[in-house]
């Protein structure tokens, strides 16, 4: 990497690019399974930006961005939660999103973002991090396995009515 990578907390000024990156995440997941994941719309980036902007003020949410030369090229979003009896899980951080712009991958940006999130969760006394990946996202699964995550649950879906 010729330019220095900066990992920092997201700010409201990052909302537009976070929306664009979030829309890529929506598109990717929808391409994995059109019936399970939301379909992207012309306003997905705007909606995702708005959602992440609301999370920036939440005490138990963490959003970090990866920046190179003043450009945000990736982000991670997670929340800290207490006991969850539905999931049979004790207190944990949930890593909801980790995305690097496809044009910026294979430069250790994702690994650096993940480590920054783990450090942030650790500093808040969280005992574990839980995440999910799409069944067909083998690359992400391998990435997280290399980072010492283990499989603990399998989500299964059954459609109850025909999709149009």
Buried (B, 14 or more C-beta within 10 A) or exposed (E): EEEEBEBEEBEEEBBBBBBBBBBBBBBBBBEEEEEEBEEBEEEBBBBBBEBBBEBBEEEBBBBBBBBBEEEBBBBBBBBBBEEEEEEEBEEBBBBBBBBBBEEBBEBEBBBBBBBBBBEBBEEEEBEEBBBBBBBEBEEBBEBBEEBEBEEEEEEEEEEEEEEE
